């Protein structure tokens, strides 16, 4: 799983692009909007993990360098 793909942004995306993508997807897949939908809840967790990594400059740099991997990545 590639965090950039999860959020639907390019690798060159700035913080504003990442934040906008996260908010759009979070509204769509949030568990409160989709009660009982396990797939939406799982997708929301992926989106949140991607956002938390890419919005933090230090974590993003480590992710881009291959030092951090996304959960579920081999």
Predicted model as a PDB file, atoms N, CA, C, CB and O in Angstrom, pLDDT in the B-factor column:
MODEL        1                                                                  
ATOM      1  N   UNK A   1       0.851  -1.173   0.000  1.00 85.00           N  
ATOM      2  CA  UNK A   1       0.000   0.000   0.000  1.00 85.00           C  
ATOM      3  C   UNK A   1       0.900   1.241   0.000  1.00 85.00           C  
ATOM      4  CB  UNK A   1      -0.970  -0.005   1.231  1.00 85.00           C  
ATOM      5  O   UNK A   1       1.819   1.372   0.808  1.00 85.00           O  
ATOM      6  N   UNK A   2       0.609   2.113  -0.905  1.00 94.00           N  
ATOM      7  CA  UNK A   2       1.360   3.370  -1.035  1.00 94.00           C  
ATOM      8  C   UNK A   2       0.482   4.495  -0.481  1.00 94.00           C  
ATOM      9  CB  UNK A   2       1.771   3.653  -2.543  1.00 94.00           C  
ATOM     10  O   UNK A   2      -0.635   4.707  -0.953  1.00 94.00           O  
ATOM     11  N   UNK A   3       0.992   5.207   0.517  1.00 97.00           N  
ATOM     12  CA  UNK A   3       0.208   6.263   1.155  1.00 97.00           C  
ATOM     13  C   UNK A   3      -0.219   7.350   0.169  1.00 97.00           C  
ATOM     14  CB  UNK A   3       1.004   6.883   2.284  1.00 97.00           C  
ATOM     15  O   UNK A   3      -1.293   7.933   0.319  1.00 97.00           O  
ATOM     16  N   UNK A   4       0.596   7.620  -0.818  1.00 97.00           N  
ATOM     17  CA  UNK A   4       0.238   8.635  -1.809  1.00 97.00           C  
ATOM     18  C   UNK A   4      -0.971   8.163  -2.635  1.00 97.00           C  
ATOM     19  CB  UNK A   4       1.449   8.941  -2.740  1.00 97.00           C  
ATOM     20  O   UNK A   4      -1.859   8.953  -2.957  1.00 97.00           O  
ATOM     21  N   UNK A   5      -0.990   6.891  -2.963  1.00 97.00           N  
ATOM     22  CA  UNK A   5      -2.112   6.324  -3.715  1.00 97.00           C  
ATOM     23  C   UNK A   5      -3.370   6.310  -2.845  1.00 97.00           C  
ATOM     24  CB  UNK A   5      -1.776   4.890  -4.206  1.00 97.00           C  
ATOM     25  O   UNK A   5      -4.464   6.617  -3.319  1.00 97.00           O  
ATOM     26  N   UNK A   6      -3.206   5.951  -1.572  1.00 97.00           N  
ATOM     27  CA  UNK A   6      -4.349   5.917  -0.649  1.00 97.00           C  
ATOM     28  C   UNK A   6      -5.060   7.273  -0.630  1.00 97.00           C  
ATOM     29  CB  UNK A   6      -3.883   5.535   0.782  1.00 97.00           C  
ATOM     30  O   UNK A   6      -6.289   7.337  -0.662  1.00 97.00           O  
ATOM     31  N   UNK A   7      -4.278   8.352  -0.579  1.00 98.00           N  
ATOM     32  CA  UNK A   7      -4.868   9.689  -0.531  1.00 98.00           C  
ATOM     33  C   UNK A   7      -5.165  10.257  -1.912  1.00 98.00           C  
ATOM     34  CB  UNK A   7      -3.951  10.624   0.206  1.00 98.00           C  
ATOM     35  O   UNK A   7      -5.858  11.267  -2.040  1.00 98.00           O  
ATOM     36  N   UNK A   8      -4.638   9.605  -2.940  1.00 97.00           N  
ATOM     37  CA  UNK A   8      -4.888  10.086  -4.296  1.00 97.00           C  
ATOM     38  C   UNK A   8      -4.138  11.364  -4.623  1.00 97.00           C  
ATOM     39  CB  UNK A   8      -6.353  10.307  -4.493  1.00 97.00           C  
ATOM     40  O   UNK A   8      -4.650  12.225  -5.340  1.00 97.00           O  
ATOM     41  N   UNK A   9      -2.925  11.490  -4.098  1.00 98.00           N  
ATOM     42  CA  UNK A   9      -2.099  12.676  -4.362  1.00 98.00           C  
ATOM     43  C   UNK A   9      -0.781  12.241  -4.990  1.00 98.00           C  
ATOM     44  CB  UNK A   9      -1.841  13.484  -3.052  1.00 98.00           C  
ATOM     45  O   UNK A   9      -0.385  11.080  -4.888  1.00 98.00           O  
ATOM     46  N   UNK A  10      -0.114  13.179  -5.636  1.00 97.00           N  
ATOM     47  CA  UNK A  10       1.199  12.913  -6.223  1.00 97.00           C  
ATOM     48  C   UNK A  10       2.270  12.999  -5.150  1.00 97.00           C  
ATOM     49  CB  UNK A  10       1.502  13.902  -7.368  1.00 97.00           C  
ATOM     50  O   UNK A  10       2.055  13.601  -4.098  1.00 97.00           O  
ATOM     51  N   UNK A  11       3.401  12.412  -5.408  1.00 96.00           N  
ATOM     52  CA  UNK A  11       4.512  12.447  -4.446  1.00 96.00           C  
ATOM     53  C   UNK A  11       4.973  13.868  -4.171  1.00 96.00           C  
ATOM     54  CB  UNK A  11       5.685  11.618  -4.959  1.00 96.00           C  
ATOM     55  O   UNK A  11       5.506  14.150  -3.098  1.00 96.00           O  
ATOM     56  N   UNK A  12       4.775  14.757  -5.119  1.00 96.00           N  
ATOM     57  CA  UNK A  12       5.201  16.148  -4.965  1.00 96.00           C  
ATOM     58  C   UNK A  12       4.150  17.000  -4.238  1.00 96.00           C  
ATOM     59  CB  UNK A  12       5.499  16.753  -6.334  1.00 96.00           C  
ATOM     60  O   UNK A  12       4.339  18.206  -4.086  1.00 96.00           O  
ATOM     61  N   UNK A  13       3.068  16.398  -3.797  1.00 97.00           N  
ATOM     62  CA  UNK A  13       1.975  17.142  -3.165  1.00 97.00           C  
ATOM     63  C   UNK A  13       2.471  17.917  -1.949  1.00 97.00           C  
ATOM     64  CB  UNK A  13       0.846  16.188  -2.755  1.00 97.00           C  
ATOM     65  O   UNK A  13       3.316  17.445  -1.189  1.00 97.00           O  
ATOM     66  N   UNK A  14       1.920  19.123  -1.786  1.00 97.00           N  
ATOM     67  CA  UNK A  14       2.276  19.916  -0.607  1.00 97.00           C  
ATOM     68  C   UNK A  14       1.304  19.593   0.533  1.00 97.00           C  
ATOM     69  CB  UNK A  14       2.254  21.446  -0.936  1.00 97.00           C  
ATOM     70  O   UNK A  14       0.361  18.821   0.360  1.00 97.00           O  
ATOM     71  N   UNK A  15       1.549  20.191   1.688  1.00 95.00           N  
ATOM     72  CA  UNK A  15       0.711  19.907   2.861  1.00 95.00           C  
ATOM     73  C   UNK A  15      -0.757  20.238   2.613  1.00 95.00           C  
ATOM     74  CB  UNK A  15       1.213  20.690   4.065  1.00 95.00           C  
ATOM     75  O   UNK A  15      -1.640  19.514   3.075  1.00 95.00           O  
ATOM     76  N   UNK A  16      -1.025  21.315   1.894  1.00 97.00           N  
ATOM     77  CA  UNK A  16      -2.406  21.695   1.610  1.00 97.00           C  
ATOM     78  C   UNK A  16      -3.110  20.662   0.747  1.00 97.00           C  
ATOM     79  CB  UNK A  16      -2.448  23.048   0.929  1.00 97.00           C  
ATOM     80  O   UNK A  16      -4.277  20.349   0.983  1.00 97.00           O  
ATOM     81  N   UNK A  17      -2.416  20.131  -0.249  1.00 97.00           N  
ATOM     82  CA  UNK A  17      -2.994  19.091  -1.111  1.00 97.00           C  
ATOM     83  C   UNK A  17      -3.304  17.833  -0.300  1.00 97.00           C  
ATOM     84  CB  UNK A  17      -2.031  18.752  -2.275  1.00 97.00           C  
ATOM     85  O   UNK A  17      -4.357  17.216  -0.461  1.00 97.00           O  
ATOM     86  N   UNK A  18      -2.377  17.472   0.564  1.00 98.00           N  
ATOM     87  CA  UNK A  18      -2.560  16.279   1.394  1.00 98.00           C  
ATOM     88  C   UNK A  18      -3.726  16.475   2.349  1.00 98.00           C  
ATOM     89  CB  UNK A  18      -1.275  15.957   2.181  1.00 98.00           C  
ATOM     90  O   UNK A  18      -4.547  15.575   2.525  1.00 98.00           O  
ATOM     91  N   UNK A  19      -3.800  17.632   2.959  1.00 98.00           N  
ATOM     92  CA  UNK A  19      -4.879  17.928   3.909  1.00 98.00           C  
ATOM     93  C   UNK A  19      -6.247  17.908   3.214  1.00 98.00           C  
ATOM     94  CB  UNK A  19      -4.642  19.302   4.576  1.00 98.00           C  
ATOM     95  O   UNK A  19      -7.209  17.349   3.742  1.00 98.00           O  
ATOM     96  N   UNK A  20      -6.327  18.521   2.028  1.00 98.00           N  
ATOM     97  CA  UNK A  20      -7.597  18.534   1.290  1.00 98.00           C  
ATOM     98  C   UNK A  20      -8.019  17.131   0.891  1.00 98.00           C  
ATOM     99  CB  UNK A  20      -7.483  19.413   0.044  1.00 98.00           C  
ATOM    100  O   UNK A  20      -9.193  16.781   1.006  1.00 98.00           O  
ATOM    101  N   UNK A  21      -7.077  16.326   0.424  1.00 98.00           N  
ATOM    102  CA  UNK A  21      -7.384  14.950   0.028  1.00 98.00           C  
ATOM    103  C   UNK A  21      -7.862  14.146   1.238  1.00 98.00           C  
ATOM    104  CB  UNK A  21      -6.145  14.275  -0.611  1.00 98.00           C  
ATOM    105  O   UNK A  21      -8.828  13.388   1.149  1.00 98.00           O  
ATOM    106  N   UNK A  22      -7.177  14.320   2.366  1.00 98.00           N  
ATOM    107  CA  UNK A  22      -7.577  13.610   3.580  1.00 98.00           C  
ATOM    108  C   UNK A  22      -8.995  13.983   4.003  1.00 98.00           C  
ATOM    109  CB  UNK A  22      -6.597  13.909   4.715  1.00 98.00           C  
ATOM    110  O   UNK A  22      -9.815  13.108   4.282  1.00 98.00           O  
ATOM    111  N   UNK A  23      -9.275  15.250   4.049  1.00 98.00           N  
ATOM    112  CA  UNK A  23     -10.602  15.692   4.499  1.00 98.00           C  
ATOM    113  C   UNK A  23     -11.705  15.171   3.589  1.00 98.00           C  
ATOM    114  CB  UNK A  23     -10.661  17.216   4.558  1.00 98.00           C  
ATOM    115  O   UNK A  23     -12.759  14.745   4.062  1.00 98.00           O  
ATOM    116  N   UNK A  24     -11.458  15.206   2.275  1.00 98.00           N  
ATOM    117  CA  UNK A  24     -12.458  14.717   1.316  1.00 98.00           C  
ATOM    118  C   UNK A  24     -12.727  13.223   1.544  1.00 98.00           C  
ATOM    119  CB  UNK A  24     -11.980  14.965  -0.147  1.00 98.00           C  
ATOM    120  O   UNK A  24     -13.880  12.797   1.610  1.00 98.00           O  
ATOM    121  N   UNK A  25     -11.660  12.440   1.663  1.00 98.00           N  
ATOM    122  CA  UNK A  25     -11.811  11.003   1.836  1.00 98.00           C  
ATOM    123  C   UNK A  25     -12.339  10.646   3.224  1.00 98.00           C  
ATOM    124  CB  UNK A  25     -10.484  10.310   1.595  1.00 98.00           C  
ATOM    125  O   UNK A  25     -13.125   9.710   3.368  1.00 98.00           O  
ATOM    126  N   UNK A  26     -11.911  11.387   4.243  1.00 97.00           N  
ATOM    127  CA  UNK A  26     -12.372  11.113   5.602  1.00 97.00           C  
ATOM    128  C   UNK A  26     -13.880  11.315   5.711  1.00 97.00           C  
ATOM    129  CB  UNK A  26     -11.641  12.014   6.611  1.00 97.00           C  
ATOM    130  O   UNK A  26     -14.567  10.539   6.374  1.00 97.00           O  
ATOM    131  N   UNK A  27     -14.394  12.357   5.060  1.00 96.00           N  
ATOM    132  CA  UNK A  27     -15.851  12.568   5.075  1.00 96.00           C  
ATOM    133  C   UNK A  27     -16.573  11.405   4.385  1.00 96.00           C  
ATOM    134  CB  UNK A  27     -16.214  13.908   4.380  1.00 96.00           C  
ATOM    135  O   UNK A  27     -17.645  10.988   4.823  1.00 96.00           O  
ATOM    136  N   UNK A  28     -15.996  10.899   3.334  1.00 97.00           N  
ATOM    137  CA  UNK A  28     -16.629   9.831   2.567  1.00 97.00           C  
ATOM    138  C   UNK A  28     -16.632   8.501   3.318  1.00 97.00           C  
ATOM    139  CB  UNK A  28     -15.925   9.665   1.237  1.00 97.00           C  
ATOM    140  O   UNK A  28     -17.617   7.765   3.268  1.00 97.00           O  
ATOM    141  N   UNK A  29     -15.540   8.188   4.013  1.00 97.00           N  
ATOM    142  CA  UNK A  29     -15.394   6.862   4.619  1.00 97.00           C  
ATOM    143  C   UNK A  29     -15.508   6.850   6.141  1.00 97.00           C  
ATOM    144  CB  UNK A  29     -14.079   6.284   4.229  1.00 97.00           C  
ATOM    145  O   UNK A  29     -15.322   5.796   6.749  1.00 97.00           O  
ATOM    146  N   UNK A  30     -15.800   7.960   6.766  1.00 96.00           N  
ATOM    147  CA  UNK A  30     -15.858   8.021   8.228  1.00 96.00           C  
ATOM    148  C   UNK A  30     -16.883   7.025   8.769  1.00 96.00           C  
ATOM    149  CB  UNK A  30     -16.205   9.451   8.696  1.00 96.00           C  
ATOM    150  O   UNK A  30     -17.979   6.906   8.221  1.00 96.00           O  
ATOM    151  N   UNK A  31     -16.534   6.306   9.848  1.00 94.00           N  
ATOM    152  CA  UNK A  31     -17.456   5.322  10.427  1.00 94.00           C  
ATOM    153  C   UNK A  31     -18.796   5.913  10.874  1.00 94.00           C  
ATOM    154  CB  UNK A  31     -16.800   4.654  11.600  1.00 94.00           C  
ATOM    155  O   UNK A  31     -19.806   5.209  10.858  1.00 94.00           O  
ATOM    156  N   UNK A  32     -18.828   7.172  11.268  1.00 95.00           N  
ATOM    157  CA  UNK A  32     -20.096   7.782  11.666  1.00 95.00           C  
ATOM    158  C   UNK A  32     -21.023   7.981  10.470  1.00 95.00           C  
ATOM    159  CB  UNK A  32     -19.843   9.119  12.357  1.00 95.00           C  
ATOM    160  O   UNK A  32     -22.244   7.984  10.624  1.00 95.00           O  
ATOM    161  N   UNK A  33     -20.456   8.145   9.300  1.00 94.00           N  
ATOM    162  CA  UNK A  33     -21.242   8.311   8.077  1.00 94.00           C  
ATOM    163  C   UNK A  33     -21.674   6.948   7.529  1.00 94.00           C  
ATOM    164  CB  UNK A  33     -20.430   9.085   7.012  1.00 94.00           C  
ATOM    165  O   UNK A  33     -22.710   6.832   6.875  1.00 94.00           O  
ATOM    166  N   UNK A  34     -20.863   5.914   7.805  1.00 95.00           N  
ATOM    167  CA  UNK A  34     -21.109   4.555   7.302  1.00 95.00           C  
ATOM    168  C   UNK A  34     -21.200   3.564   8.459  1.00 95.00           C  
ATOM    169  CB  UNK A  34     -19.993   4.127   6.320  1.00 95.00           C  
ATOM    170  O   UNK A  34     -20.361   2.669   8.561  1.00 95.00           O  
ATOM    171  N   UNK A  35     -22.194   3.701   9.332  1.00 95.00           N  
ATOM    172  CA  UNK A  35     -22.266   2.810  10.496  1.00 95.00           C  
ATOM    173  C   UNK A  35     -22.417   1.348  10.068  1.00 95.00           C  
ATOM    174  CB  UNK A  35     -23.438   3.214  11.407  1.00 95.00           C  
ATOM    175  O   UNK A  35     -23.242   1.015   9.217  1.00 95.00           O  
ATOM    176  N   UNK A  36     -21.608   0.498  10.672  1.00 95.00           N  
ATOM    177  CA  UNK A  36     -21.683  -0.931  10.405  1.00 95.00           C  
ATOM    178  C   UNK A  36     -20.955  -1.383   9.144  1.00 95.00           C  
ATOM    179  CB  UNK A  36     -23.099  -1.330  10.308  1.00 95.00           C  
ATOM    180  O   UNK A  36     -20.907  -2.582   8.871  1.00 95.00           O  
ATOM    181  N   UNK A  37     -20.399  -0.480   8.384  1.00 96.00           N  
ATOM    182  CA  UNK A  37     -19.691  -0.830   7.150  1.00 96.00           C  
ATOM    183  C   UNK A  37     -18.211  -1.052   7.482  1.00 96.00           C  
ATOM    184  CB  UNK A  37     -19.860   0.293   6.061  1.00 96.00           C  
ATOM    185  O   UNK A  37     -17.441  -0.105   7.639  1.00 96.00           O  
ATOM    186  N   UNK A  38     -17.844  -2.320   7.583  1.00 96.00           N  
ATOM    187  CA  UNK A  38     -16.470  -2.653   7.973  1.00 96.00           C  
ATOM    188  C   UNK A  38     -15.454  -2.249   6.914  1.00 96.00           C  
ATOM    189  CB  UNK A  38     -16.354  -4.141   8.247  1.00 96.00           C  
ATOM    190  O   UNK A  38     -14.333  -1.866   7.249  1.00 96.00           O  
ATOM    191  N   UNK A  39     -15.826  -2.327   5.651  1.00 97.00           N  
ATOM    192  CA  UNK A  39     -14.915  -1.931   4.578  1.00 97.00           C  
ATOM    193  C   UNK A  39     -14.626  -0.432   4.640  1.00 97.00           C  
ATOM    194  CB  UNK A  39     -15.506  -2.304   3.206  1.00 97.00           C  
ATOM    195  O   UNK A  39     -13.486  -0.006   4.455  1.00 97.00           O  
ATOM    196  N   UNK A  40     -15.658   0.359   4.900  1.00 97.00           N  
ATOM    197  CA  UNK A  40     -15.465   1.810   5.022  1.00 97.00           C  
ATOM    198  C   UNK A  40     -14.592   2.122   6.234  1.00 97.00           C  
ATOM    199  CB  UNK A  40     -16.830   2.540   5.141  1.00 97.00           C  
ATOM    200  O   UNK A  40     -13.740   3.009   6.174  1.00 97.00           O  
ATOM    201  N   UNK A  41     -14.799   1.402   7.326  1.00 96.00           N  
ATOM    202  CA  UNK A  41     -13.995   1.627   8.530  1.00 96.00           C  
ATOM    203  C   UNK A  41     -12.526   1.281   8.272  1.00 96.00           C  
ATOM    204  CB  UNK A  41     -14.541   0.789   9.708  1.00 96.00           C  
ATOM    205  O   UNK A  41     -11.631   2.004   8.711  1.00 96.00           O  
ATOM    206  N   UNK A  42     -12.283   0.190   7.569  1.00 96.00           N  
ATOM    207  CA  UNK A  42     -10.910  -0.206   7.244  1.00 96.00           C  
ATOM    208  C   UNK A  42     -10.271   0.823   6.319  1.00 96.00           C  
ATOM    209  CB  UNK A  42     -10.885  -1.605   6.590  1.00 96.00           C  
ATOM    210  O   UNK A  42      -9.107   1.184   6.495  1.00 96.00           O  
ATOM    211  N   UNK A  43     -11.024   1.289   5.343  1.00 97.00           N  
ATOM    212  CA  UNK A  43     -10.517   2.305   4.414  1.00 97.00           C  
ATOM    213  C   UNK A  43     -10.208   3.602   5.173  1.00 97.00           C  
ATOM    214  CB  UNK A  43     -11.547   2.573   3.275  1.00 97.00           C  
ATOM    215  O   UNK A  43      -9.204   4.261   4.902  1.00 97.00           O  
ATOM    216  N   UNK A  44     -11.073   3.961   6.121  1.00 97.00           N  
ATOM    217  CA  UNK A  44     -10.849   5.161   6.931  1.00 97.00           C  
ATOM    218  C   UNK A  44      -9.544   5.043   7.719  1.00 97.00           C  
ATOM    219  CB  UNK A  44     -12.034   5.393   7.893  1.00 97.00           C  
ATOM    220  O   UNK A  44      -8.794   6.014   7.819  1.00 97.00           O  
ATOM    221  N   UNK A  45      -9.267   3.864   8.277  1.00 96.00           N  
ATOM    222  CA  UNK A  45      -8.023   3.666   9.025  1.00 96.00           C  
ATOM    223  C   UNK A  45      -6.808   3.821   8.109  1.00 96.00           C  
ATOM    224  CB  UNK A  45      -8.012   2.276   9.693  1.00 96.00           C  
ATOM    225  O   UNK A  45      -5.798   4.398   8.511  1.00 96.00           O  
ATOM    226  N   UNK A  46      -6.904   3.305   6.872  1.00 97.00           N  
ATOM    227  CA  UNK A  46      -5.809   3.475   5.905  1.00 97.00           C  
ATOM    228  C   UNK A  46      -5.586   4.954   5.596  1.00 97.00           C  
ATOM    229  CB  UNK A  46      -6.111   2.700   4.602  1.00 97.00           C  
ATOM    230  O   UNK A  46      -4.451   5.430   5.556  1.00 97.00           O  
ATOM    231  N   UNK A  47      -6.676   5.662   5.381  1.00 98.00           N  
ATOM    232  CA  UNK A  47      -6.616   7.088   5.055  1.00 98.00           C  
ATOM    233  C   UNK A  47      -5.985   7.863   6.210  1.00 98.00           C  
ATOM    234  CB  UNK A  47      -8.031   7.638   4.742  1.00 98.00           C  
ATOM    235  O   UNK A  47      -5.141   8.732   5.993  1.00 98.00           O  
ATOM    236  N   UNK A  48      -6.397   7.546   7.433  1.00 97.00           N  
ATOM    237  CA  UNK A  48      -5.861   8.231   8.613  1.00 97.00           C  
ATOM    238  C   UNK A  48      -4.373   7.948   8.776  1.00 97.00           C  
ATOM    239  CB  UNK A  48      -6.621   7.801   9.878  1.00 97.00           C  
ATOM    240  O   UNK A  48      -3.608   8.859   9.095  1.00 97.00           O  
ATOM    241  N   UNK A  49      -3.945   6.696   8.563  1.00 96.00           N  
ATOM    242  CA  UNK A  49      -2.530   6.344   8.680  1.00 96.00           C  
ATOM    243  C   UNK A  49      -1.707   7.075   7.618  1.00 96.00           C  
ATOM    244  CB  UNK A  49      -2.339   4.818   8.548  1.00 96.00           C  
ATOM    245  O   UNK A  49      -0.615   7.569   7.902  1.00 96.00           O  
ATOM    246  N   UNK A  50      -2.230   7.141   6.410  1.00 97.00           N  
ATOM    247  CA  UNK A  50      -1.530   7.843   5.330  1.00 97.00           C  
ATOM    248  C   UNK A  50      -1.387   9.324   5.672  1.00 97.00           C  
ATOM    249  CB  UNK A  50      -2.282   7.670   3.987  1.00 97.00           C  
ATOM    250  O   UNK A  50      -0.314   9.905   5.514  1.00 97.00           O  
ATOM    251  N   UNK A  51      -2.459   9.918   6.132  1.00 98.00           N  
ATOM    252  CA  UNK A  51      -2.433  11.343   6.477  1.00 98.00           C  
ATOM    253  C   UNK A  51      -1.435  11.619   7.603  1.00 98.00           C  
ATOM    254  CB  UNK A  51      -3.836  11.819   6.888  1.00 98.00           C  
ATOM    255  O   UNK A  51      -0.627  12.543   7.508  1.00 98.00           O  
ATOM    256  N   UNK A  52      -1.493  10.820   8.661  1.00 97.00           N  
ATOM    257  CA  UNK A  52      -0.608  11.029   9.809  1.00 97.00           C  
ATOM    258  C   UNK A  52       0.856  10.946   9.398  1.00 97.00           C  
ATOM    259  CB  UNK A  52      -0.903  10.000  10.905  1.00 97.00           C  
ATOM    260  O   UNK A  52       1.697  11.662   9.942  1.00 97.00           O  
ATOM    261  N   UNK A  53       1.161  10.087   8.452  1.00 96.00           N  
ATOM    262  CA  UNK A  53       2.540   9.941   7.999  1.00 96.00           C  
ATOM    263  C   UNK A  53       2.952  11.078   7.073  1.00 96.00           C  
ATOM    264  CB  UNK A  53       2.723   8.609   7.293  1.00 96.00           C  
ATOM    265  O   UNK A  53       4.023  11.660   7.244  1.00 96.00           O  
ATOM    266  N   UNK A  54       2.111  11.397   6.096  1.00 97.00           N  
ATOM    267  CA  UNK A  54       2.508  12.365   5.080  1.00 97.00           C  
ATOM    268  C   UNK A  54       2.443  13.818   5.543  1.00 97.00           C  
ATOM    269  CB  UNK A  54       1.647  12.198   3.880  1.00 97.00           C  
ATOM    270  O   UNK A  54       3.126  14.670   4.974  1.00 97.00           O  
ATOM    271  N   UNK A  55       1.643  14.117   6.557  1.00 97.00           N  
ATOM    272  CA  UNK A  55       1.531  15.500   7.017  1.00 97.00           C  
ATOM    273  C   UNK A  55       2.682  15.872   7.962  1.00 97.00           C  
ATOM    274  CB  UNK A  55       0.184  15.715   7.719  1.00 97.00           C  
ATOM    275  O   UNK A  55       2.960  17.055   8.156  1.00 97.00           O  
ATOM    276  N   UNK A  56       3.341  14.888   8.541  1.00 96.00           N  
ATOM    277  CA  UNK A  56       4.471  15.130   9.439  1.00 96.00           C  
ATOM    278  C   UNK A  56       5.754  15.106   8.600  1.00 96.00           C  
ATOM    279  CB  UNK A  56       4.526  14.056  10.600  1.00 96.00           C  
ATOM    280  O   UNK A  56       6.103  14.068   8.038  1.00 96.00           O  
ATOM    281  N   UNK A  57       6.458  16.241   8.509  1.00 96.00           N  
ATOM    282  CA  UNK A  57       7.634  16.305   7.620  1.00 96.00           C  
ATOM    283  C   UNK A  57       8.696  15.237   7.899  1.00 96.00           C  
ATOM    284  CB  UNK A  57       8.271  17.660   7.736  1.00 96.00           C  
ATOM    285  O   UNK A  57       9.261  14.673   6.962  1.00 96.00           O  
ATOM    286  N   UNK A  58       8.969  14.959   9.160  1.00 96.00           N  
ATOM    287  CA  UNK A  58       9.996  13.969   9.493  1.00 96.00           C  
ATOM    288  C   UNK A  58       9.546  12.563   9.099  1.00 96.00           C  
ATOM    289  CB  UNK A  58      10.322  14.018  10.998  1.00 96.00           C  
ATOM    290  O   UNK A  58      10.315  11.798   8.517  1.00 96.00           O  
ATOM    291  N   UNK A  59       8.303  12.232   9.417  1.00 96.00           N  
ATOM    292  CA  UNK A  59       7.781  10.905   9.060  1.00 96.00           C  
ATOM    293  C   UNK A  59       7.676  10.751   7.545  1.00 96.00           C  
ATOM    294  CB  UNK A  59       6.402  10.674   9.709  1.00 96.00           C  
ATOM    295  O   UNK A  59       7.955   9.679   7.006  1.00 96.00           O  
ATOM    296  N   UNK A  60       7.278  11.815   6.864  1.00 96.00           N  
ATOM    297  CA  UNK A  60       7.167  11.759   5.403  1.00 96.00           C  
ATOM    298  C   UNK A  60       8.535  11.516   4.775  1.00 96.00           C  
ATOM    299  CB  UNK A  60       6.551  13.063   4.851  1.00 96.00           C  
ATOM    300  O   UNK A  60       8.660  10.722   3.842  1.00 96.00           O  
ATOM    301  N   UNK A  61       9.555  12.193   5.281  1.00 96.00           N  
ATOM    302  CA  UNK A  61      10.902  12.013   4.760  1.00 96.00           C  
ATOM    303  C   UNK A  61      11.363  10.571   4.961  1.00 96.00           C  
ATOM    304  CB  UNK A  61      11.876  12.988   5.439  1.00 96.00           C  
ATOM    305  O   UNK A  61      11.945   9.973   4.057  1.00 96.00           O  
ATOM    306  N   UNK A  62      11.105  10.016   6.140  1.00 95.00           N  
ATOM    307  CA  UNK A  62      11.472   8.620   6.416  1.00 95.00           C  
ATOM    308  C   UNK A  62      10.683   7.670   5.528  1.00 95.00           C  
ATOM    309  CB  UNK A  62      11.233   8.277   7.898  1.00 95.00           C  
ATOM    310  O   UNK A  62      11.238   6.685   5.042  1.00 95.00           O  
ATOM    311  N   UNK A  63       9.399   7.942   5.305  1.00 95.00           N  
ATOM    312  CA  UNK A  63       8.566   7.106   4.435  1.00 95.00           C  
ATOM    313  C   UNK A  63       9.091   7.151   3.005  1.00 95.00           C  
ATOM    314  CB  UNK A  63       7.091   7.567   4.480  1.00 95.00           C  
ATOM    315  O   UNK A  63       9.214   6.115   2.352  1.00 95.00           O  
ATOM    316  N   UNK A  64       9.398   8.347   2.522  1.00 95.00           N  
ATOM    317  CA  UNK A  64       9.908   8.504   1.158  1.00 95.00           C  
ATOM    318  C   UNK A  64      11.260   7.811   0.976  1.00 95.00           C  
ATOM    319  CB  UNK A  64      10.035   9.987   0.812  1.00 95.00           C  
ATOM    320  O   UNK A  64      11.571   7.329  -0.113  1.00 95.00           O  
ATOM    321  N   UNK A  65      12.051   7.763   2.029  1.00 93.00           N  
ATOM    322  CA  UNK A  65      13.360   7.119   1.978  1.00 93.00           C  
ATOM    323  C   UNK A  65      13.256   5.598   2.133  1.00 93.00           C  
ATOM    324  CB  UNK A  65      14.263   7.691   3.063  1.00 93.00           C  
ATOM    325  O   UNK A  65      14.256   4.892   2.009  1.00 93.00           O  
ATOM    326  N   UNK A  66      12.061   5.103   2.401  1.00 89.00           N  
ATOM    327  CA  UNK A  66      11.855   3.670   2.556  1.00 89.00           C  
ATOM    328  C   UNK A  66      12.113   3.153   3.950  1.00 89.00           C  
ATOM    329  CB  UNK A  66      12.715   2.944   1.613  1.00 89.00           C  
ATOM    330  O   UNK A  66      12.129   1.942   4.170  1.00 89.00           O  
ATOM    331  N   UNK A  67      12.315   4.047   4.893  1.00 87.00           N  
ATOM    332  CA  UNK A  67      12.575   3.636   6.268  1.00 87.00           C  
ATOM    333  C   UNK A  67      11.299   3.272   6.998  1.00 87.00           C  
ATOM    334  CB  UNK A  67      13.296   4.733   7.016  1.00 87.00           C  
ATOM    335  O   UNK A  67      11.327   2.458   7.921  1.00 87.00           O  
ATOM    336  N   UNK A  68      10.188   3.854   6.607  1.00 79.00           N  
ATOM    337  CA  UNK A  68       8.876   3.517   7.165  1.00 79.00           C  
ATOM    338  C   UNK A  68       8.089   2.810   6.079  1.00 79.00           C  
ATOM    339  CB  UNK A  68       8.114   4.795   7.682  1.00 79.00           C  
ATOM    340  O   UNK A  68       8.155   3.187   4.909  1.00 79.00           O  
ATOM    341  N   UNK A  69       7.352   1.796   6.460  1.00 76.00           N  
ATOM    342  CA  UNK A  69       6.482   1.141   5.489  1.00 76.00           C  
ATOM    343  C   UNK A  69       5.044   1.229   5.976  1.00 76.00           C  
ATOM    344  CB  UNK A  69       6.900  -0.339   5.268  1.00 76.00           C  
ATOM    345  O   UNK A  69       4.772   1.336   7.172  1.00 76.00           O  
ATOM    346  N   UNK A  70       4.153   1.182   5.028  1.00 68.00           N  
ATOM    347  CA  UNK A  70       2.733   1.214   5.348  1.00 68.00           C  
ATOM    348  C   UNK A  70       2.339  -0.125   5.953  1.00 68.00           C  
ATOM    349  CB  UNK A  70       1.879   1.530   4.088  1.00 68.00           C  
ATOM    350  O   UNK A  70       2.886  -1.157   5.565  1.00 68.00           O  
ATOM    351  N   UNK A  71       1.400  -0.129   6.894  1.00 67.00           N  
ATOM    352  CA  UNK A  71       0.913  -1.394   7.443  1.00 67.00           C  
ATOM    353  C   UNK A  71       0.380  -2.277   6.316  1.00 67.00           C  
ATOM    354  CB  UNK A  71      -0.188  -1.145   8.508  1.00 67.00           C  
ATOM    355  O   UNK A  71      -0.321  -1.808   5.419  1.00 67.00           O  
ATOM    356  N   UNK A  72       0.719  -3.542   6.380  1.00 59.00           N  
ATOM    357  CA  UNK A  72       0.251  -4.467   5.355  1.00 59.00           C  
ATOM    358  C   UNK A  72       1.197  -4.570   4.171  1.00 59.00           C  
ATOM    359  CB  UNK A  72      -1.103  -4.050   4.875  1.00 59.00           C  
ATOM    360  O   UNK A  72       0.978  -5.375   3.266  1.00 59.00           O  
ATOM    361  N   UNK A  73       2.252  -3.756   4.172  1.00 60.00           N  
ATOM    362  CA  UNK A  73       3.239  -3.832   3.095  1.00 60.00           C  
ATOM    363  C   UNK A  73       4.217  -4.954   3.405  1.00 60.00           C  
ATOM    364  CB  UNK A  73       3.989  -2.475   2.918  1.00 60.00           C  
ATOM    365  O   UNK A  73       4.550  -5.208   4.563  1.00 60.00           O  
ATOM    366  N   UNK A  74       4.660  -5.604   2.378  1.00 48.00           N  
ATOM    367  CA  UNK A  74       5.592  -6.709   2.580  1.00 48.00           C  
ATOM    368  C   UNK A  74       6.915  -6.145   2.772  1.00 48.00           C  
ATOM    369  CB  UNK A  74       5.597  -7.693   1.432  1.00 48.00           C  
ATOM    370  O   UNK A  74       7.880  -6.885   2.964  1.00 48.00           O  
TER     371      UNK A  74                                                      
ENDMDL                                                                          
END                                                                             
